[in-house]
């Protein structure tokens, strides 16, 4: 091996590294490398004291208990022609907002057919702000209203100065459907304002289709679902107090060749509880099925709903007229009514207790009718 010294490779001096705030991104020369610092792992600091309450809305004195009487949020879906619109037309003083022409043969009050999302919102605002005697809004149907939502999305997501998108799927990655969810939420917010301001029931109608269900605990199977995009369908299921499946009553039998056949009785029914074959739910303790008839449904629902608070207060006052001589009892009952506020369950309990006391109060012999 040669003893000559091997010349060392000449190395360039390392460039200085400057860690800078990305917000102050300026070039400090060719020999400077800017490195964005990683986010700090330390948790953000939070105030150790809670802010003083700004209002008394959430005070403990405002806590109520029991069931509350509120207008219904009802969704009925099923096959075309099963009788959904006829069912809703029998509700209390209905007015229809129809994106489809499905009520032309029914003698009902209806808005003009909306041609865009804004038309539907305008109709709801009109009902909320203007005087009228309607008690139920029927939206007929959600799946015909959905294209109006998509139309609005295509307009809103178009670039400035460009025509609307051709399809809600044009943005890709489901972005159009996410945007549609915002417009559906605008619609639910408008319906909530209507319920609160005018105490109107809301009935939503929709068609059904058969979709494959991915069963995580067994074999996949087909079932009836609302004919909506799955995101919108899930939102409406959550918002409504009852989701009912309108169906034809069908029984099955096995023939001599072991083939299963169905026989329709002609009856039309409402399915009220969840089943593998369809989505359904209710908060009214309804039986699993009911005839597709508004009077029958309303009777079953009202049997498990508290009465209107104002009506209960009038009924209590009528009973108090019978015990007007007992000033202490009258004062105690009225104090209880005031404390109950609009808690219908508590008002009903007060009425029942007072009615029971009056019915069991003995009558003096001198005052007994001859």
C-alpha positions in Angstrom: 0.0 0.0 0.0 1.4 3.4 -0.9 2.4 5.5 2.0 1.4 8.7 0.2 -1.1 10.7 2.0 -4.5 10.5 0.4 -5.8 14.0 -0.2 -8.9 14.6 1.8 -12.1 15.4 -0.1 -12.9 19.0 0.1 -16.3 19.5 1.9 -18.6 22.4 1.5 -19.4 24.3 4.6 -22.9 23.4 5.9 -25.7 25.8 5.1 -27.1 27.5 8.2 -30.6 26.3 9.2 -33.0 28.9 10.4 -36.3 27.8 12.0 -38.9 30.4 11.2 -42.5 31.0 11.6 -44.3 29.9 8.5 -46.4 33.0 8.6 -43.1 35.0 8.1 -42.0 33.2 5.0 -39.3 35.4 3.5 -36.2 34.2 1.7 -33.0 35.0 3.6 -30.6 34.0 0.9 -29.6 30.9 -1.0 -27.7 29.5 1.9 -30.6 29.5 4.3 -33.1 26.6 4.6 -36.4 27.4 6.2 -37.9 24.6 8.4 -41.4 24.7 9.7 -41.4 23.7 13.4 -43.6 20.7 14.3 -46.7 21.5 16.3 -46.2 21.6 20.0 -47.2 18.5 21.9 -48.2 20.6 24.9 -51.9 20.9 25.4 -53.4 24.4 24.8 -53.9 26.4 27.9 -57.5 26.8 29.2 -58.9 29.2 31.7 -59.1 27.6 35.1 -62.4 29.4 35.9 -65.7 29.2 34.1 -67.2 32.4 32.8 -70.1 33.8 34.7 -73.5 32.8 33.3 -74.8 35.4 30.9 -78.4 34.5 31.2 -80.7 32.4 33.4 -81.9 30.0 30.7 -79.8 27.1 32.0 -80.5 27.7 35.7 -81.5 24.7 37.8 -84.8 26.4 38.5 -85.6 25.9 34.8 -85.2 22.2 34.9 -88.4 20.3 34.0 -89.3 16.6 34.1 -91.8 14.4 32.4 -93.0 14.1 28.8 -93.7 17.3 26.9 -96.5 17.9 24.5 -95.0 19.0 21.2 -96.2 19.0 17.6 -95.5 15.8 15.7 -92.6 15.2 13.3 -93.8 12.2 11.3 -92.2 10.5 8.3 -94.3 8.0 6.2 -92.6 6.1 3.4 -93.6 3.2 1.2 -94.3 2.1 -2.4 -96.0 4.4 -4.8 -99.8 4.2 -4.7 -100.1 2.7 -1.3 -102.0 5.7 0.1 -99.4 7.9 1.8 -100.9 11.2 0.5 -104.4 10.1 1.3 -103.3 9.3 4.9 -101.7 12.7 5.3 -104.7 14.5 3.8 -106.8 13.3 6.7 -104.6 15.1 9.3 -105.8 18.2 11.1 -106.1 21.2 8.7 -103.3 20.2 6.3 -101.6 22.2 3.6 -99.4 20.4 1.1 -96.0 21.4 -0.2 -95.5 19.1 -3.1 -92.5 18.7 -5.4 -94.4 16.0 -7.2 -98.0 16.1 -8.6 -99.2 13.3 -6.4 -102.2 15.0 -4.9 -104.1 16.1 -8.0 -106.9 13.8 -7.3 -107.2 14.9 -3.6 -109.3 17.8 -2.4 -106.6 19.5 -0.4 -105.0 22.9 0.0 -101.6 23.1 -1.6 -98.8 25.5 -2.5 -97.7 25.9 -6.1 -95.3 23.2 -7.1 -91.8 24.4 -6.2 -89.2 24.6 -9.0 -86.1 25.3 -6.8 -84.9 24.9 -3.2 -85.7 28.6 -2.5 -89.4 28.0 -3.4 -89.7 25.4 -0.7 -88.0 27.5 1.9 -90.2 30.5 1.0 -93.3 28.4 1.5 -92.2 27.4 5.0 -91.3 30.9 5.9 -94.7 32.1 4.7 -96.4 29.6 7.0 -94.1 30.7 9.9 -94.6 34.4 9.6 -98.1 35.0 8.1 -101.5 34.5 9.8 -103.4 31.3 8.8 -105.4 28.5 10.3 -103.4 25.5 9.0 -102.3 23.0 11.6 -100.3 20.5 9.6 -97.6 20.9 6.8 -97.3 17.9 4.5 -94.1 17.7 2.4 -94.9 15.4 -0.5 -92.3 13.9 -1.2 -88.8 14.1 0.1 -87.3 12.1 -2.7 -88.9 14.5 -5.3 -87.6 17.4 -3.2 -84.1 16.0 -3.2 -83.3 17.0 -6.9 -84.1 20.6 -5.9 -81.5 20.4 -3.2 -79.0 18.9 -5.6 -79.8 21.6 -8.1 -79.0 24.2 -5.5 -75.7 22.5 -4.7 -74.7 22.5 -8.4 -75.3 26.3 -8.5 -73.5 27.0 -5.2 -70.4 24.9 -6.0 -69.9 26.3 -9.5 -66.8 28.6 -9.9 -67.5 32.3 -10.2 -68.6 33.2 -13.7 -69.1 29.6 -14.7 -72.3 27.7 -15.4 -73.7 25.4 -12.7 -72.2 22.0 -12.3 -73.8 19.3 -14.5 -74.1 16.8 -11.6 -73.8 16.7 -7.8 -71.1 14.1 -8.3 -68.9 16.3 -10.4 -66.8 17.7 -7.5 -65.8 14.1 -6.7 -65.1 12.3 -3.4 -68.7 12.8 -2.2 -68.2 16.6 -1.8 -71.5 17.4 -3.5 -73.5 15.2 -1.1 -71.7 16.8 1.9 -72.7 20.2 0.6 -76.3 18.9 0.2 -76.4 18.0 3.8 -76.0 21.7 4.7 -79.1 22.5 2.7 -81.1 19.6 4.2 -80.2 21.0 7.6 -81.5 24.5 6.6 -84.7 22.8 5.8 -85.0 21.0 9.1 -84.2 24.3 10.9 -87.0 26.0 9.0 -89.4 23.2 9.9 -88.3 23.5 13.6 -89.0 27.2 13.6 -92.5 26.5 12.1 -93.2 23.9 14.8 -92.2 26.3 17.6 -93.8 29.5 16.3 -97.1 28.0 15.0 -97.2 24.6 16.8 -97.9 22.9 13.5 -97.4 19.2 13.0 -95.0 18.2 10.1 -95.7 15.1 8.0 -92.9 14.1 5.5 -93.8 11.6 2.8 -91.3 9.6 0.8 -91.1 6.6 -1.6 -89.3 3.4 -0.9 -86.9 1.2 -2.8 -85.2 -2.1 -2.2 -81.5 -1.9 -1.3 -79.0 -4.5 -0.2 -78.1 -4.3 3.5 -74.5 -5.1 4.5 -75.1 -7.2 7.6 -72.1 -7.1 9.9 -73.3 -10.0 12.0 -74.4 -12.5 9.3 -75.6 -12.9 5.7 -76.4 -9.7 3.7 -80.1 -9.3 2.7 -82.4 -6.9 0.9 -84.7 -4.5 2.7 -87.0 -1.5 2.0 -85.4 1.9 2.6 -86.3 5.5 1.9 -85.6 6.5 -1.7 -83.0 9.1 -0.7 -79.2 9.4 -0.6 -78.1 7.5 2.5 -76.8 10.6 4.2 -80.1 12.5 3.8 -82.1 9.4 4.8 -80.1 9.0 8.0 -80.6 12.7 8.9 -84.4 12.5 8.5 -84.7 9.3 10.5 -82.9 11.0 13.4 -85.0 14.2 13.2 -88.5 12.6 13.1 -90.4 11.3 16.1 -91.9 8.5 14.1 -90.7 6.8 10.9 -93.5 4.6 9.6 -93.4 2.1 6.7 -96.7 2.0 4.6 -97.2 -1.4 3.2 -99.8 -3.8 1.7 -100.8 -6.6 4.0 -99.5 -9.8 2.5 -99.5 -13.3 3.8 -97.3 -16.1 2.3 -97.8 -19.8 1.8 -95.9 -22.7 0.3 -97.5 -24.5 -2.6 -97.2 -28.2 -3.5 -93.9 -27.6 -5.3 -92.4 -26.0 -2.2 -92.6 -22.5 -3.8 -93.4 -19.6 -1.6 -96.3 -17.4 -2.8 -97.9 -14.3 -1.5 -101.6 -13.4 -1.1 -102.7 -9.8 -0.5 -105.7 -9.1 1.7 -106.2 -5.7 0.2 -105.5 -4.0 3.6 -102.9 -1.3 3.9 -100.9 -1.0 7.1 -98.4 1.1 8.9 -95.3 -0.7 10.3 -94.2 1.2 13.4 -91.2 -0.7 14.8 -87.8 -1.7 13.3 -87.7 -4.9 11.3 -85.0 -6.6 9.2 -87.2 -5.9 6.1 -87.7 -2.1 6.7 -86.7 0.9 8.8 -89.3 2.1 11.3 -89.4 3.7 14.7 -91.7 5.7 16.9 -91.7 7.6 20.2 -95.4 7.1 20.9 -95.5 3.5 22.2 -97.5 2.4 19.1 -98.3 -1.2 18.4 -96.1 -2.9 15.8 -98.7 -2.3 13.0 -101.7 -0.1 12.5 -104.2 0.3 9.7 -103.1 3.0 7.2 -105.8 5.4 8.6 -105.1 8.8 10.1 -107.9 8.6 12.8 -106.6 5.2 14.0 -103.0 6.5 14.1 -103.9 9.7 15.8 -105.9 7.9 18.5 -103.1 5.5 19.2 -100.5 8.3 19.3 -102.5 10.6 21.5 -103.2 7.8 24.0 -99.5 8.0 24.9 -99.0 11.7 24.6 -99.6 14.3 27.3 -102.5 16.8 26.8 -101.9 20.4 25.7 -100.7 22.4 28.7 -103.1 25.3 28.2 -106.1 22.9 27.9 -105.0 21.2 31.1 -104.8 24.5 33.0 -108.4 25.3 31.9 -109.5 21.9 33.1 -107.8 22.5 36.5 -109.6 25.8 36.8 -112.9 24.2 36.1 -112.3 21.8 38.9 -111.2 24.6 41.3 -114.6 26.2 40.8 -116.1 23.2 42.5 -113.9 23.8 45.6 -113.9 27.6 45.7 -114.8 27.6 49.4 -111.5 25.8 50.3 -109.2 28.8 49.9 -106.1 26.9 51.1 -106.6 24.1 48.6 -107.2 26.6 45.7 -104.0 28.5 46.6 -101.9 25.3 46.9 -103.2 23.9 43.6 -102.6 27.2 41.7 -99.0 27.4 43.2 -98.4 23.9 41.9 -99.8 24.8 38.5 -97.5 27.8 38.3 -94.5 25.7 39.3 -95.3 23.1 36.6 -95.2 25.7 33.9 -95.7 23.9 30.5 -94.9 20.4 31.9 -97.9 18.6 30.6 -97.2 15.4 32.6 -97.1 17.4 35.8 -100.2 19.3 35.0 -102.0 16.1 34.2 -100.9 14.7 37.5 -102.3 17.8 39.3 -105.6 17.5 37.5 -105.9 13.7 38.3 -105.1 14.3 42.0 -107.6 17.2 42.3 -110.3 15.2 40.4 -109.8 12.3 42.7 -110.0 14.5 45.8 -113.3 16.1 44.6 -114.9 12.7 43.7 -114.1 11.3 47.2 -115.0 14.3 49.2 -118.1 13.4 51.4 -121.2 15.5 51.2 -122.8 16.7 54.4 -126.2 15.4 55.1 -127.6 18.9 55.3 -126.2 19.7 51.9 -127.2 16.4 50.3 -129.8 16.7 47.5 -133.2 15.5 48.6 
